[in-house]
């Protein structure tokens, strides 16, 4: 599932020692499962209830020491073994619940930041798997915010089709008419600059992590920053121009990261 939905995350994961990969796959499976529930419009008004059930199954599994769901069972087993702070995951679930509204609108930067800080709890939860020291945990969260913001910049038209506007200040008429107005480009440029600041602020992370996991972090950073390059090359037009990397571009960015 991870390879199909998030090849960058998969590439980073395979840099981990083999015995720790299943734990990270389980964590990814849990958060991906929540994301798919939040995106499943076929559930109509029952998405929040489904998210509650997903969260309850994990919390009850932790209390019982087991779960009948294979993904949650793997996470329940891995959490105590590696000292993963699974108690942080309700913060992630809170952000997923925000996606259940028929119309999602992030009106302010503070609102967007709160959402992204919730999704970025995945980094601190995974920290023990990376042998990350305490000094690296805040940077893992910061890097997670940078990744999330880059996704939002890249996926503006996709999110619009789902009734969502994550970047504050975007005019709905621009998105409705597929117009890359000067105002829209300006707002996107501001978010690109902010994403670059976040990547710069978290740059020291790789050096704080053990050598075996550094390549994964470098690969993920390089691929996401290449997306920001593409947005800039397209004049911050995220409406009429595609800002997704082709597979060979992602491979090129990854290769450059590993040899630099």
Secondary structure, DSSP 8 states (H G I E B T S, - for coil): -HHHH-HHHHHHHTTS-HHHHHHHHHHHHHHHHHHHHHH-GGGGGGHHHHHHHHHHHHHHHHHHT--SSHHHHHHHHHHHHHT--GGGHHHHHHHHHHTTSSSEE--SHHHHHHHHHHHTHHHHHHGGGGT--HHHHHHHHHHHHHHHHHHHHHTHHHHHHTTEE-STT--HHHHHTT---HHHHHHHHHHHHHHHHHHHHTTTHHHHS-HHHHHHHHHHHHHHHHHHHHHHHTTT--SSS-----HHHHHHHHHHHHH-
